[in-house]
């Protein structure tokens, strides 16, 4: 099973983002940790982690809590 990210705007509509697949959840999360600021700058407001087509978790806001 591969993992990938779904990228969305603040209203939950899908937006374009890097089409990257990962062999494991840890690899996907490490990539996201390094990329989230660039994603936010590109207009992504929230992400959901997918395993195949099933949601693992999310949507998760890219904005700091506060």
PEJO-V936569 format. One record per backbone hydrogen bond with DSSP energy under -0.5 kcal/mol. CO is the residue of the C=O (numbers start at 1). NH is the residue of the N-H. E is the energy in kcal/mol with one decimal. If there is no record, write none. Layout:
co: (CO CO)
nh: (NH NH)
e: (E E)
//
This chain:
co: (2 3 4 6 7 8 8 9 13 18 22 24 25 26 27 28 29 30 31 32 32 35 36 37 38 39 40 45 46 47 47 48 49 49 50 50 51 54 57 60)
nh: (52 22 50 48 15 45 46 12 9 20 3 28 29 30 31 32 33 34 35 35 36 39 40 41 42 44 43 62 8 59 60 6 56 57 4 52 54 51 49 47)
e: (-2.7 -2.7 -3.2 -1.7 -2.3 -2.8 -1.9 -1.8 -2.4 -1.5 -2.8 -1.8 -2.6 -2.4 -2.1 -2.3 -2.4 -1.3 -1.2 -0.6 -2.1 -2.2 -2.4 -2.4 -1.4 -2.4 -1.6 -2.6 -2.5 -0.5 -2.8 -2.7 -3.2 -1.0 -1.9 -0.6 -2.3 -3.1 -2.2 -2.1)
//
